[in-house]
């Protein structure tokens, strides 16, 4: 009988830390732990040696906490992706350059000093996974999620050709062709919205609290983003209130429509009409992006990736990358 092998999957972001114990072959998650021990909380340690030790001890502490609850398991390795490989992270790891295979070839991997959990356990190998760089763009973490999404049987057909859209503070559009990530672009949509709504003159015309999307106003913003320069269209948030008495709640949706519309409009112009668009988003973002695509007569091109798939995308990606490494 073949014994079950396990790996630790660590998605280490700027603000959040997530660790999962996973059956390496089946992908079954045995235990899950999340905390606010993100990279930003450890980056305050300026000495690189001390910072590396802080990362090591944080990871060790969370592994020991899971083992205290779920029982001790002899895992084969820890796969770590996200901002842990940035210059403010555990170990600065150079970006891999495009193209890279979604099967794991072309990524950069760094074997860190093995982690000692106890005197009885063998040292645990720790692998750091790089981010990706193009000629003028970078990302860390999303690449592992893309590998995970396209390893899911429901989305395997899109390995040949698709654009995957990951909304957020810094939205990513990632092009996949013939099983390789070949290009990507970053859009500061979420960050721009937050800054404009809270720090610019538009803050007086936009409600502070997030409301449900007002579809008519959101669509108006999407459409205005196609015909006007964005810098001009943005000031209409202000004049809609001053000249037409539009409420701040409605203007919040209009501002969102302008920014999401500018992003989605650019996407649809840049990729061919028959290229599928995989929308990798949570419920709130999914609603906005699908509404924008509908307003631009492109709803038929959008394939939503369920939140449940996205929730475990990084972990599925770690499975794939682990399998690639240990098959070498």
N, C-alpha and C positions, 0 to 999 in steps of 0.2 A: 504494500500500500504506500502510495506517495504521500509524504507529509505535507501539510499546508504551509506555505511560506507567506510571510507578512512583510509589509513595508509601512513606514511612517510617511504620511503626506503632509507637508508643511507649506501653507500659503501665507507668506509673511509680507503683509502690506504696510503702507505708511502708517495707518492708524489702527489696524487690526491684525491679530495673529490667530491663525486657525490651524489646528493639528488634528489629523485623523489617523487611526490605526486601520489598515486596509489589508484584506486578503489579496495578495499580489495577482493571482490568476483570475479570480471571480470578480474582484472589485467590491466585494461585500465590505461594508464599513462596520468595524467592530466597536469603535468608540470615536467620539468627536468632542473636541474641546476648543472653545473660542475665548479670546480675552482681548483687552485693549493694550496689550504689550506690543504695539506696532513699532516699526523701525524708528519713527519719530521720537518715541519715548526713550530709546536707547542711543540715538544719535547725539544726545547731549554729552555723552562721554567722548571727549575730543581725542584722547590718546587711542590710537588704533589697536594696540595690544589689549588695553583694558576694555575697549568696546567689543572686541572679538570675544573676550572672556565673558562679558555681560550677555552677549547673544548665546554663547554656549550654555551658560548657566540657566538662562531663561528657557531654552529648548529642553534642557535636561529636567528642569523643574516640572514642566508641563507633561513630559513623557512619564515621569515618576508619578504624577498625579493621576494620569489615566491608568497606569498599571496598578495603583493602589485601589482603584474602583473596579477595573475590569480584569485584573489578574496579570501577572507577568507573562509576556510573550517575547520569544526570541525573534525579533524582526531582522530582515536581511539588510536594510539600509533606511536612511532618512533622505527623502527627496525634498529640497527646499527651493521654492521659486518666489518671485516677487522682488520687492525692494531690498531684500537681504543681500542681493548681489550688487547693489548700488554703492557709490562712493561714501554714502552715509550709513551703509549697512554693515553686515558682518565681515564681508571680504569683497573688495571692489573687483568685479569680474567683467572683463571686456565684453561688449556686445558681440553676438554672432551676427554675421552679415548675410544679407539675402542673396540667393534663395536658401531656405531651409526646408527639410522634409518634415511633414507632419508625423512621420514615423520615428523621428528623433535624430536623424542624420543632419549635420550642419550646425546643431546647437553647440554652445560651449558648456562644458561641465568642469567643475573644480572639486576635487576630492579634498575636503577639509580634514583636519585632525579628527580621528574617530572619537566618538563620545563614550566615555566610561560611565556606565550607570551604576554598577556595583562590583564588588570584588568577585562575585560569582559569574557575572555575565561577561561574554567576550565584548571587546570594544565594538561600538556600533558605527559602521561607515556613514559618513554624512556627505551628500552630494549637493552642490550648489549649481543651479541651472541659470544660464545667462538670459538676459533680455535680447532683443533684436534691434538692429540699426539698419536704416537705409542711408542713402546719401545725405538726407536732410531731416530725418525723423528717428525717434527712438521709442521703445516701450519695454517695460519689465512687468511680467506677470500675465498679461493678456495672451501672450504667445502659448503659454501652457494651457490656458483655457481653450484656445482654438484647437490645439491638439486633442484635448478632451472631448470637445463637442463633436469633432469629426471622427472620433473613434466610436461614438455612440452608433449602434446599428441603424437607428432611425435617420441618421444624417450622413451615413457612409457614402451615399450617391453624390453628395456635394463635394467630395474630395477632388473631383475632376475639375469643377469650376464653380466658383461662388464668391460673393463678397459678404463677409460677416461684419455686422455692425454691432458694436458694444457701446451703448450710450453710457453717459456718466459725466463726471466733472471734466474729464478729458476723453471725449468719445474717440473710439478707434474704428476705422474702416479697414478691413484686412482682406486682401485679395488672395485667393487660393486657386492655383492652376496646376492640374496634373499632379496632385498630391503634394504640392509645395506652396509655402507662403512666399509670394513673389513681390508683393508691394503692400504698403499700408500708409495711412494718413491719420493724423491726430487733429481733432476739432475741440477747441476750448469752450464748447457750448455750455456746459454746466457751470463752469467757473465764470464765464461772461454773464450768464443770467444772474448768478448770485451777486456779482459786483455791481451790475447795472441796477438791480432791484434794491440794493441796500446802501450803495455808496455814491451813486450818480444823481443828477437832477431828477432822473426818472423815479427815484424812490418816493417822491411826493405824489406820484400818479399811479403807483402800484401797491396793492395790499401787501402787508408784511407776512400774513399767514397764508400758507398754501391752501388754496381752495380746490374743489373739483374743477376740471377743465371745462371752461365755457366753450363749447365746440364752435359756435359761429365766430367768436372772436379769435380763437386759435387759428381757424381756417383763414380768416381775414389776414392774420399775420403771416401765415404760410404763403398766401398768394401775393401779398405786398413784397415779401422777400424775393420773389422771382422777378418783379418788374422794377424795383427800386434799388439803388445802392443801399447797402445795409446801414451805413452811417446816416443816411438820410431817413430811411424807414424807421430807425430807432427813435428819432425825435417825434414821430407821430404818436408814440405812447403818451407823450406830454400833451400834444395838441388835441388828441382825442378827448382828453379830460377838459382842457381849457375851452375848446371851441364847441365840443359836442356833448359835454357832461357825461362822458363814459366813466363808469365807476372804477375804482382801483382794482376790484376783484376781476372785472372783465378785462381790464388792461393787463393784469398779470398773465392771463391766458393769451392775450395778443402778443405780449413780449415773448412769451415762450414760443408762440407760433412763428414769430420773426426769426428767432435763433435756430429753432429746429428746422424751420422751412429753408433757411439758408444752407444749413448742413445737408439736409436730404436732397434739396434741389441740386446742389453740387454733385452729390453722389450719383443721382440719376443721369446727369449730363455726362459724367465721366465714364460710366460703364455701359456696355452695350445693352440693348433692350431685352435680350434673351438671357442675360446673366441673372441667376437667382440671388436674392438678397436674404440672407439669414439674419433675423433680428434676435440678437442675444440680449434680452433685457428682462428686468423685473416688471411687475404689473403696471406701475406708474409710467415708466418710460415706454413700455410697449404700447400703451394706449396713445401716447403723444406721437410716437413715430409712425404707428399704423395710420393714425388720423392724417398725418402729413402726407404719407404715401397715397392715401385715398384721395386727398385733395389735389394731388398731382397726377391722378389717373395712373398710379403705379401699384395699386394694392395687389394686383395679380402676381407681381414679382416677389412679394414678401412672404417668407416662410418663417413663422414665429418659432423660436426655440423655447420650449416650456421652461418656466422658472425652476422646476425640479431638476431639469437637465443642467441648467446653468449653475445651480447650487453646488453640484458635485463635479463641474467641468475641470477645475484645477486638479482634483484628485484623480479623475480619469486620465488627465494629461500626465500626471506623475507615474501612473501605471505604465503608460506607453513608453515614457522616457526611461523608466527603470528597466523595462523589458529590452529596450534597445541597448542600454549600457551593459547589461549582464549577459547579452547574447554575443558581445564582442569577444 
